[in-house]
Amino acid sequence: MRRADRLFQIIQVLRRTRKPLTADAIAAELETSKRTVYRDIATLIGQRVPIRGEAGMGYILEKGFDLPPLMLTPDEIEAAVLGAQWVAGHADTALARAAEDLMAKIADTVPERLRPFVLEPASRARPSWNREPDRMDMVRTRTQIHEGKKITLRYRDEQGRDSQRTIWPIAVGYLEAVRLLAAWCELRNDFRSFRTDRVVDATYLDERYPERRDVLRAKWRQSLVWGQPKDN
């Protein structure tokens, strides 16, 4: 690995975590020596990259440091294109279009030598098949999630029974053939997941839910709500 590439990779490794990383850990990931890592970090600090720490204690990249936006490695391009392929085939129309635009932007902006990683990638995501259509506006749904606002659903379960739920939406899960909306359900006073193809009607409320978003998300992650939607 060229030294310039290695310096870039050290920044990438540090940017990936908020906890201090030791020179041993960095050297193991980059398959180089600890002495080389010490020398490279000294070089980066000399170039005013805001790395804080010391030998034996670990290093951390302070907030506020931005790499040039087009500094992408072949593996990063491959990963971005593979993810965009999957989104283009499985997500709602707006996200699918955004994924196609993303691939086009990457192809137009990376150096010529990296363009084949976009146009002729080695990895491929399977196109969608038997995808159930969303019965609610997914763009507005994501906006409600970002803004922490409630949604009232009329929802039809697997047995064809309708119920009305006011929910606090948290996240959308894009599975192979269906989408799940994870939310806190006021009716059940618990987390529930709702298939978007079973929504009969959705009303997007201006009312914010009372729980802080980060707190609600943390509770939801502990609940592992991505399982089969509950009908009760």
TORROMAR-995110 format. One record per residue: x, y, z negated of N, C-alpha, C, O, CB in turn; residue in one letter. Coordinates in pm, whole numbers, padded with zeros to 5 digits, always signed. Glycine has a CB too. Example, Ala and Ser with C-alpha at 12.3 -4.5 7.8 and 13.67 -1.06 7.14 Angstrom:
2
+01319-00569-00780+01230-00450-00780+01320-00330-00780+01424-00332-00846+01131-00447-00905A +01285-00225-00708+01367-00106-00714+01290+00003-00787+01341+00114-00804+01408-00060-00572S 
//
This chain:
232
+00084-00119+00000+00000+00000+00000+00088+00125+00000+00181+00136-00080-00095+00000-00122M +00058+00219+00089+00134+00343+00092+00113+00420-00037+00010+00408-00103+00092+00428+00213R +00214+00501-00074+00204+00573-00201+00086+00669-00202+00018+00683-00303+00333+00649-00229R +00060+00736-00088-00054+00829-00082-00184+00755-00106-00273+00805-00176-00057+00902+00054A -00196+00636-00047-00317+00556-00068-00329+00512-00213-00438+00510-00270-00318+00434+00024D -00214+00478-00273-00216+00433-00412-00256+00546-00507-00330+00524-00603-00078+00378-00451R -00208+00667-00481-00248+00782-00563-00399+00804-00555-00466+00830-00655-00173+00910-00518L -00450+00793-00433-00594+00808-00415-00670+00700-00491-00772+00728-00553-00631+00803-00266F -00620+00576-00486-00688+00466-00553-00685+00482-00705-00781+00445-00773-00625+00333-00514Q -00577+00536-00759-00572+00561-00903-00681+00659-00944-00748+00639-01045-00433+00616-00944I -00699+00763-00865-00807+00859-00894-00942+00790-00887-01028+00813-00972-00803+00979-00796I -00962+00705-00786-01088+00633-00772-01114+00544-00893-01226+00542-00946-01087+00549-00645Q -01012+00471-00938-01028+00382-01052-01066+00461-01177-01154+00419-01252-00898+00303-01077V -01000+00575-01198-01030+00656-01316-01168+00721-01307-01237+00735-01407-00923+00764-01334L -01207+00758-01186-01337+00824-01169-01452+00728-01194-01563+00772-01224-01348+00883-01028R -01428+00598-01182-01531+00497-01195-01578+00477-01340-01685+00420-01361-01481+00367-01140R -01503+00523-01437-01538+00498-01576-01515+00623-01659-01435+00709-01623-01456+00382-01634T -01587+00634-01770-01570+00747-01862-01481+00711-01978-01448+00797-02060-01705+00794-01913R -01440+00585-01987-01354+00540-02097-01209+00541-02051-01180+00520-01933-01396+00399-02145K -01116+00564-02145-00974+00562-02108-00932+00425-02053-00972+00322-02106-00886+00599-02228P -00853+00426-01947-00800+00304-01889-00650+00299-01911-00580+00399-01889-00834+00295-01738L -00599+00185-01954-00456+00171-01976-00384+00153-01843-00445+00116-01742-00427+00054-02070T -00254+00178-01846-00173+00156-01726-00175+00010-01686-00168-00022-01567-00029+00203-01750A -00184-00081-01783-00192-00224-01754-00315-00255-01669-00308-00327-01570-00194-00306-01884D -00430-00198-01710-00555-00224-01638-00549-00168-01497-00594-00233-01402-00674-00165-01714A -00495-00048-01483-00485+00013-01351-00389-00067-01263-00418-00092-01145-00437+00160-01362I -00276-00108-01319-00178-00185-01243-00234-00318-01197-00207-00363-01085-00053-00208-01326A -00315-00382-01284-00373-00511-01247-00470-00495-01131-00472-00579-01041-00445-00573-01368A -00551-00389-01132-00648-00371-01023-00578-00338-00892-00620-00385-00786-00747-00260-01059E -00472-00258-00898-00404-00215-00776-00293-00310-00735-00228-00291-00632-00348-00076-00794L -00271-00414-00817-00168-00514-00789-00031-00449-00771+00039-00472-00673-00203-00594-00664E +00004-00368-00870+00134-00302-00870+00190-00309-01012+00129-00373-01098+00122-00153-00822T +00302-00247-01036+00365-00253-01169+00317-00139-01258+00274-00035-01210+00517-00250-01156S +00327-00163-01387+00290-00058-01482+00382+00063-01467+00338+00177-01481+00295-00111-01626K +00509+00038-01440+00603+00149-01421+00561+00237-01303+00570+00359-01310+00747+00095-01398R +00515+00173-01197+00469+00249-01080+00348+00334-01116+00337+00448-01071+00434+00155-00964T +00257+00279-01197+00139+00355-01239+00181+00476-01320+00128+00586-01298+00043+00267-01320V +00274+00459-01414+00322+00572-01494+00379+00681-01403+00351+00800-01421+00429+00526-01596Y +00459+00640-01305+00520+00737-01215+00415+00808-01130+00423+00929-01109+00622+00669-01125R +00317+00732-01082+00213+00793-00998+00125+00888-01078+00087+00994-01028+00127+00685-00932D +00092+00852-01200+00010+00941-01283+00086+01070-01312+00027+01178-01313-00030+00871-01415I +00216+01059-01337+00296+01180-01358+00293+01268-01234+00286+01391-01244+00442+01143-01393A +00298+01206-01116+00289+01282-00990+00154+01352-00979+00148+01470-00942+00310+01189-00870T +00047+01281-01009-00087+01340-00999-00103+01456-01097-00159+01560-01061-00195+01235-01026L -00054+01438-01219-00063+01547-01317+00018+01667-01268-00024+01782-01285-00012+01501-01456I +00134+01640-01207+00215+01749-01152+00145+01821-01038+00173+01938-01012+00348+01694-01103G +00053+01752-00970-00026+01813-00863-00156+01874-00916-00246+01908-00839-00057+01710-00755Q -00164+01886-01046-00277+01949-01117-00407+01870-01109-00516+01927-01117-00300+02087-01061R -00396+01740-01093-00513+01655-01108-00539+01641-01258-00448+01601-01331-00493+01513-01038V -00659+01673-01307-00684+01678-01452-00697+01540-01517-00806+01498-01555-00809+01757-01479P -00584+01471-01528-00581+01342-01597-00530+01365-01738-00427+01429-01759-00491+01239-01520I -00604+01311-01835-00568+01328-01975-00537+01191-02035-00605+01092-02005-00681+01398-02054R -00436+01186-02121-00402+01061-02189-00253+01043-02200-00175+01133-02167-00464+00942-02116G -00212+00925-02245-00071+00897-02261-00048+00747-02260-00143+00669-02274-00016+00959-02390E +00076+00707-02243+00111+00565-02238+00068+00495-02366+00090+00545-02476+00262+00548-02217A +00007+00378-02351-00038+00300-02465-00179+00334-02510-00245+00251-02571+00055+00319-02579G -00225+00454-02481-00358+00499-02523-00460+00493-02410-00579+00475-02434-00351+00641-02578M -00413+00507-02289-00503+00506-02174-00519+00644-02113-00479+00745-02171-00638+00452-02215G -00577+00646-01995-00593+00770-01920-00739+00788-01879-00812+00691-01857-00502+00772-01795Y -00780+00914-01869-00916+00946-01827-00912+01066-01734-00833+01158-01755-01007+00973-01950I -00997+01064-01633-01007+01176-01540-01113+01272-01593-01229+01233-01609-01042+01128-01396L -01074+01394-01620-01167+01490-01677-01272+01532-01575-01251+01523-01454-01092+01612-01728E -01384+01579-01625-01494+01621-01539-01454+01743-01457-01366+01821-01495-01620+01650-01622K -01522+01757-01344-01501+01876-01263-01403+01857-01151-01380+01949-01072-01455+01986-01348G -01342+01736-01140-01247+01714-01031-01319+01648-00915-01385+01546-00932-01128+01628-01078F -01306+01706-00797-01372+01653-00678-01267+01618-00573-01179+01698-00542-01474+01754-00621D -01280+01497-00518-01196+01458-00405-01256+01512-00276-01376+01536-00269-01181+01304-00398L -01174+01531-00174-01230+01568-00044-01336+01467-00003-01314+01347-00021-01120+01576+00064P -01450+01509+00050-01564+01421+00074-01539+01310+00175-01610+01209+00173-01680+01501+00119P -01440+01325+00263-01420+01225+00368-01307+01128+00334-01263+01052+00421-01391+01293+00500L -01259+01129+00212-01154+01038+00172-01215+00902+00140-01230+00866+00023-01076+01093+00050M -01250+00828+00244-01312+00697+00227-01217+00588+00274-01149+00603+00375-01446+00689+00304L -01212+00478+00198-01131+00364+00238-01215+00274+00329-01338+00287+00331-01080+00285+00113T -01152+00184+00405-01230+00090+00487-01332+00011+00406-01445-00008+00451-01137-00006+00558P -01295-00036+00287-01390-00112+00205-01507-00025+00160-01620-00073+00154-01318-00171+00083D -01480+00103+00128-01589+00192+00088-01684+00217+00204-01805+00222+00184-01533+00325+00036E -01630+00232+00323-01715+00250+00441-01799+00125+00464-01919+00134+00490-01630+00282+00566I -01735+00008+00454-01807-00118+00473-01920-00132+00372-02031-00173+00406-01710-00237+00461E -01891-00096+00246-01993-00106+00142-02108-00010+00168-02225-00047+00153-01931-00078+00004A -02076+00113+00206-02180+00213+00233-02268+00171+00350-02390+00185+00344-02118+00350+00261A -02206+00119+00457-02283+00078+00574-02369-00044+00543-02484-00051+00586-02188+00049+00690V -02314-00140+00470-02391-00258+00433-02512-00220+00349-02623-00269+00373-02303-00358+00356L -02492-00132+00251-02604-00086+00169-02706-00010+00252-02827-00027+00233-02554+00002+00056G -02658+00073+00343-02750+00150+00428-02829+00059+00520-02947+00083+00547-02674+00254+00509A -02764-00048+00570-02836-00144+00654-02951-00208+00577-03062-00222+00629-02740-00253+00706Q -02925-00245+00453-03029-00310+00372-03144-00212+00346-03261-00249+00357-02970-00360+00237W -03110-00088+00310-03214+00012+00284-03295+00038+00410-03418+00050+00402-03151+00143+00234V -03229+00046+00524-03300+00072+00650-03402-00038+00681-03503-00012+00745-03201+00084+00766A -03375-00161+00635-03465-00271+00665-03565-00304+00557-03659-00379+00582-03386-00390+00694G -03546-00249+00435-03631-00292+00324-03701-00179+00249-03800-00204+00181-03549-00368+00227H -03654-00057+00261-03711+00052+00183-03828+00116+00257-03863+00075+00368-03604+00158+00151A -03889+00217+00195-03998+00288+00261-03944+00371+00376-03823+00385+00393-04073+00378+00160D -04035+00427+00454-03998+00494+00579-03899+00608+00558-03804+00622+00634-04121+00546+00649T -03921+00689+00456-03834+00805+00433-03693+00762+00398-03596+00817+00450-03891+00894+00322A -03680+00663+00309-03546+00616+00271-03481+00541+00387-03359+00551+00405-03554+00525+00148L -03559+00467+00465-03503+00396+00579-03445+00495+00680-03336+00472+00734-03611+00309+00646A -03517+00604+00705-03467+00706+00797-03341+00772+00740-03247+00800+00814-03577+00813+00824R -03340+00797+00609-03223+00857+00546-03102+00765+00557-02989+00811+00575-03252+00889+00398A -03124+00633+00545-03014+00538+00557-02955+00540+00697-02833+00533+00713-03062+00397+00522A -03040+00548+00799-02992+00555+00937-02915+00686+00961-02813+00687+01029-03109+00544+01036E -02964+00796+00903-02894+00924+00915-02758+00917+00846-02659+00972+00894-02979+01038+00855D -02754+00848+00731-02628+00835+00658-02524+00763+00742-02409+00807+00751-02650+00760+00525L -02563+00652+00805-02467+00578+00888-02418+00664+01004-02300+00659+01040-02529+00449+00942M -02508+00742+01064-02469+00829+01174-02372+00938+01128-02277+00971+01199-02593+00893+01238A -02396+00993+01008-02307+01097+00956-02169+01041+00925-02067+01105+00953-02366+01161+00830K -02165+00920+00867-02036+00859+00838-01959+00835+00967-01839+00863+00974-02054+00726+00761I -02027+00784+01069-01961+00757+01197-01907+00885+01260-01801+00883+01323-02058+00689+01294A -01978+00996+01243-01937+01121+01306-01823+01191+01231-01753+01274+01289-02056+01215+01315D -01805+01157+01103-01711+01236+01022-01584+01163+00983-01484+01228+00948-01780+01281+00899T -01583+01030+00986-01460+00960+00948-01359+00970+01062-01397+00993+01176-01489+00811+00915V -01230+00954+01033-01129+00954+01139-01154+00845+01242-01219+00744+01212-00988+00937+01078P -01104+00865+01361-01127+00772+01472-01086+00629+01436-01153+00534+01474-01051+00817+01597E -00976+00614+01363-00927+00480+01331-01022+00404+01238-01016+00281+01230-00790+00488+01268R -01109+00477+01165-01203+00413+01073-01342+00394+01132-01427+00329+01072-01213+00495+00947L -01366+00450+01250-01500+00445+01309-01549+00302+01336-01668+00276+01320-01501+00523+01438R -01461+00209+01375-01509+00071+01395-01571+00009+01270-01655-00080+01280-01396-00016+01443P -01529+00054+01151-01587-00001+01028-01733+00040+01013-01809-00023+00938-01506+00045+00906F -01773+00146+01084-01914+00189+01083-01990+00127+01199-02099+00072+01181-01923+00343+01090V -01932+00136+01319-02003+00094+01439-01998-00057+01462-02089-00114+01522-01946+00164+01559L -01891-00122+01413-01878-00266+01429-01840-00329+01296-01733-00388+01284-01772-00301+01537E -01926-00317+01195-01891-00367+01061-01880-00519+01058-01946-00589+01135-01995-00320+00958P -01796-00567+00968-01780-00712+00952-01895-00773+00873-01917-00894+00879-01648-00743+00884A -01967-00690+00797-02077-00739+00712-02210-00690+00768-02219-00581+00824-02059-00690+00565S -02312-00774+00752-02444-00739+00803-02550-00773+00699-02541-00876+00633-02474-00811+00935R -02649-00685+00685-02764-00713+00598-02878-00766+00685-02900-00717+00795-02809-00586+00520A -02949-00866+00636-03059-00924+00713-03172-00824+00729-03209-00757+00633-03110-01052+00646R -03228-00811+00849-03343-00721+00868-03461-00767+00784-03468-00882+00741-03384-00715+01017P -03553-00676+00761-03669-00709+00679-03759-00810+00750-03758-00821+00873-03750-00582+00645S -03836-00885+00669-03931-00979+00727-04050-00989+00632-04033-00990+00510-03866-01119+00752W -04169-00998+00688-04292-01011+00609-04301-00908+00498-04342-00939+00386-04301-01151+00549N -04262-00785+00528-04264-00682+00425-04404-00630+00404-04473-00594+00499-04170-00566+00461R -04447-00627+00278-04578-00573+00245-04574-00421+00248-04478-00362+00198-04625-00624+00107E -04676-00355+00305-04674-00209+00312-04702-00145+00177-04779-00197+00097-04777-00160+00414P -04637-00032+00153-04665+00045+00031-04803+00109+00043-04841+00157+00150-04556+00155+00007D -04878+00108-00067-05010+00170-00069-05010+00301-00147-05114+00347-00193-05112+00074-00130R -04893+00360-00162-04883+00490-00228-04769+00567-00162-04684+00509-00095-04858+00474-00383M -04769+00698-00183-04670+00786-00123-04539+00770-00200-04526+00820-00312-04718+00934-00124D -04441+00701-00140-04318+00672-00212-04230+00795-00230-04155+00804-00327-04241+00564-00141M -04239+00891-00138-04162+01014-00154-04212+01090-00277-04132+01134-00359-04173+01103-00027V -04344+01104-00290-04400+01172-00407-04375+01092-00534-04354+01149-00641-04550+01196-00388R -04378+00961-00522-04352+00877-00639-04211+00900-00691-04191+00913-00812-04372+00729-00604T -04114+00905-00602-03976+00931-00646-03963+01071-00704-03887+01093-00799-03878+00913-00530R -04037+01167-00648-04034+01303-00703-04089+01304-00845-04032+01369-00932-04115+01399-00615T -04198+01232-00870-04254+01223-01005-04154+01162-01102-04143+01205-01217-04385+01141-01005Q -04080+01062-01055-03978+00999-01140-03871+01101-01177-03835+01115-01294-03914+00878-01069I -03821+01174-01078-03716+01272-01103-03765+01384-01196-03688+01435-01277-03667+01332-00971H -03891+01421-01184-03944+01533-01263-04005+01489-01394-04047+01572-01474-04046+01608-01184E -04012+01357-01418-04067+01308-01544-04216+01334-01558-04263+01368-01667-03995+01371-01660G -04292+01318-01448-04435+01347-01451-04516+01218-01436-04469+01119-01381-04472+01446-01340K -04639+01222-01486-04725+01105-01490-04793+01079-01355-04804+01168-01270-04831+01123-01599K -04837+00956-01339-04918+00915-01224-05035+00834-01277-05019+00750-01366-04834+00833-01120I -05153+00859-01221-05269+00774-01252-05292+00681-01134-05310+00726-01020-05396+00860-01282T -05293+00550-01162-05312+00450-01058-05447+00382-01073-05496+00360-01184-05200+00346-01064L -05508+00349-00959-05611+00246-00957-05542+00126-00896-05499+00128-00781-05741+00289-00875R -05532+00021-00976-05446-00092-00942-05526-00220-00932-05613-00246-01016-05334-00108-01045Y -05498-00299-00831-05569-00424-00809-05475-00541-00836-05371-00553-00770-05627-00431-00665R -05509-00626-00930-05420-00736-00966-05434-00854-00871-05509-00848-00773-05447-00781-01109D -05362-00960-00901-05358-01077-00813-05495-01142-00797-05522-01204-00694-05258-01178-00866E -05581-01130-00899-05715-01188-00894-05817-01093-00831-05936-01125-00824-05760-01225-01034Q -05772-00976-00784-05862-00881-00720-05935-00791-00817-06030-00724-00777-05959-00953-00639G -05893-00788-00944-05957-00702-01043-05891-00565-01044-05769-00554-01042-05950-00767-01184R -05975-00460-01047-05924-00323-01049-05916-00271-01191-05999-00305-01276-06012-00231-00963D -05817-00188-01217-05805-00118-01345-05742+00017-01319-05674+00038-01219-05720-00200-01447S -05767+00110-01410-05708+00243-01398-05600+00259-01504-05623+00233-01622-05816+00355-01412Q -05483+00300-01461-05369+00314-01551-05306+00451-01534-05284+00496-01421-05264+00203-01526R -05276+00518-01643-05191+00636-01639-05053+00591-01684-05037+00537-01793-05248+00754-01730T -04955+00615-01599-04822+00561-01624-04716+00671-01626-04735+00781-01575-04788+00458-01518I -04604+00637-01687-04486+00723-01686-04383+00653-01598-04312+00565-01646-04431+00748-01833W -04373+00690-01471-04288+00616-01378-04139+00631-01412-04094+00739-01450-04313+00664-01234P -04066+00522-01397-03924+00520-01433-03834+00492-01314-03735+00563-01293-03901+00415-01540I -03867+00390-01235-03780+00351-01124-03858+00265-01027-03957+00201-01063-03654+00276-01175A -03811+00264-00902-03868+00177-00798-03766+00069-00766-03650+00098-00738-03906+00259-00671V -03811-00056-00770-03725-00168-00734-03760-00217-00595-03875-00253-00568-03737-00282-00837G -03661-00220-00505-03684-00264-00368-03640-00409-00356-03521-00437-00345-03607-00173-00267Y -03736-00501-00357-03708-00643-00347-03714-00686-00201-03728-00603-00111-03807-00724-00433L -03703-00816-00176-03696-00865-00038-03820-00829+00043-03808-00782+00156-03676-01015-00038E -03939-00851-00014-04061-00828+00063-04156-00729-00002-04250-00683+00064-04132-00958+00084A -04136-00694-00128-04227-00603-00198-04146-00501-00277-04026-00519-00299-04323-00680-00291V -04213-00395-00320-04154-00295-00408-04226-00299-00542-04347-00318-00548-04162-00154-00345R -04150-00281-00649-04207-00276-00783-04182-00139-00843-04072-00086-00835-04146-00387-00873L -04285-00082-00902-04274+00045-00973-04273+00015-01122-04373-00030-01178-04391+00141-00936L -04161+00039-01186-04149+00018-01330-04195+00144-01402-04160+00255-01362-04003-00017-01370A -04273+00127-01508-04331+00243-01576-04375+00205-01717-04392+00088-01750-04451+00299-01496A -04393+00308-01799-04460+00293-01928-04608+00309-01903-04651+00409-01845-04408+00397-02034W -04688+00212-01947-04832+00213-01924-04902+00261-02050-04890+00199-02156-04883+00073-01883C -04977+00372-02040-05047+00425-02157-05157+00329-02203-05185+00320-02323-05107+00563-02125E -05220+00258-02109-05329+00167-02146-05277+00051-02230-05340+00015-02330-05397+00113-02020L -05165-00007-02193-05109-00122-02265-05007-00084-02370-04962-00168-02447-05046-00217-02167R -04970+00045-02373-04872+00093-02469-04744+00009-02462-04688-00031-02564-04930+00090-02612N -04700-00015-02340-04584-00100-02318-04534-00078-02176-04602-00016-02094-04618-00251-02343D -04415-00130-02147-04363-00122-02012-04433-00224-01923-04461-00336-01966-04211-00144-02010F -04460-00183-01800-04520-00272-01701-04455-00245-01566-04398-00138-01544-04676-00251-01695R -04464-00342-01476-04421-00321-01338-04540-00344-01247-04619-00436-01267-04302-00415-01300S -04553-00258-01145-04669-00259-01055-04620-00275-00912-04531-00202-00867-04753-00129-01071F -04678-00369-00839-04646-00384-00698-04709-00269-00620-04829-00243-00632-04695-00522-00644R -04628-00200-00540-04680-00083-00469-04780-00121-00360-04859-00036-00318-04565-00004-00407T -04781-00245-00314-04878-00286-00213-05014-00320-00275-05110-00346-00202-04826-00406-00136D -05023-00321-00410-05150-00348-00476-05214-00223-00534-05316-00230-00603-05130-00450-00585R -05155-00108-00507-05212+00018-00554-05327+00056-00462-05310+00064-00341-05103+00131-00558V -05444+00078-00519-05562+00119-00441-05561+00270-00421-05595+00319-00314-05692+00074-00511V -05523+00343-00525-05522+00489-00518-05423+00541-00621-05406+00482-00728-05665+00548-00543D -05357+00652-00590-05261+00713-00681-05286+00863-00689-05296+00930-00586-05116+00685-00637A -05295+00915-00810-05310+01058-00834-05185+01108-00905-05149+01059-01011-05439+01089-00918T -05121+01205-00844-04994+01256-00898-05023+01377-00987-05068+01481-00940-04896+01294-00782Y -04997+01361-01116-05032+01462-01214-04919+01562-01235-04802+01531-01214-05069+01396-01346L -04955+01683-01276-04856+01784-01310-04806+01768-01454-04708+01831-01495-04914+01924-01291D -04873+01684-01529-04840+01666-01671-04711+01586-01686-04697+01477-01629-04955+01597-01746E -04618+01638-01762-04495+01566-01792-04521+01468-01907-04600+01496-01997-04380+01663-01827R -04454+01355-01902-04469+01266-02016-04379+01312-02131-04275+01373-02108-04436+01121-01977Y -04420+01282-02255-04354+01342-02372-04216+01286-02402-04136+01353-02468-04441+01324-02492P -04186+01166-02357-04057+01103-02387-03948+01162-02299-03970+01188-02181-04065+00951-02368E -03829+01183-02356-03716+01225-02275-03682+01116-02176-03685+00997-02209-03594+01258-02364R -03649+01155-02053-03626+01057-01947-03514+00960-01982-03528+00839-01960-03593+01127-01817R -03401+01011-02035-03289+00923-02065-03322+00824-02175-03277+00709-02172-03168+01004-02104D -03402+00868-02273-03443+00779-02381-03537+00672-02328-03523+00554-02360-03510+00859-02496V -03634+00714-02246-03729+00619-02189-03658+00516-02101-03689+00397-02106-03837+00693-02108L -03563+00561-02022-03489+00470-01935-03409+00368-02016-03403+00251-01981-03396+00548-01843R -03349+00415-02125-03272+00323-02209-03362+00215-02269-03324+00099-02275-03200+00401-02321A -03480+00254-02313-03574+00156-02369-03620+00059-02261-03634-00061-02285-03696+00227-02432K -03643+00112-02141-03688+00026-02031-03581-00076-01994-03613-00193-01971-03724+00110-01909W -03455-00033-01989-03348-00126-01952-03342-00242-02051-03316-00356-02013-03212-00054-01947R -03365-00212-02177-03364-00318-02278-03482-00412-02263-03476-00527-02306-03363-00258-02417Q -03590-00363-02202-03711-00445-02191-03707-00542-02073-03786-00636-02067-03832-00356-02178S -03615-00521-01977-03603-00608-01858-03739-00625-01791-03790-00736-01781-03545-00746-01897L -03798-00514-01745-03932-00514-01694-03943-00552-01547-04053-00551-01492-03991-00381-01714V -03830-00587-01481-03835-00614-01338-03897-00749-01304-03898-00787-01187-03697-00607-01282W -03947-00820-01401-04006-00951-01374-04141-00941-01302-04182-00835-01256-04023-01027-01502G -04208-01057-01293-04338-01063-01227-04435-00963-01289-04448-00959-01412-04397-01206-01235Q -04504-00879-01207-04599-00783-01263-04704-00851-01350-04758-00956-01315-04668-00707-01151P -04732-00788-01465-04832-00843-01556-04968-00786-01520-04982-00668-01489-04796-00812-01703K -05069-00872-01524-05203-00831-01485-05286-00780-01604-05399-00736-01586-05275-00946-01419D -05231-00787-01724-05310-00740-01840-05263-00606-01888-05318-00552-01985-05302-00841-01954N 
//
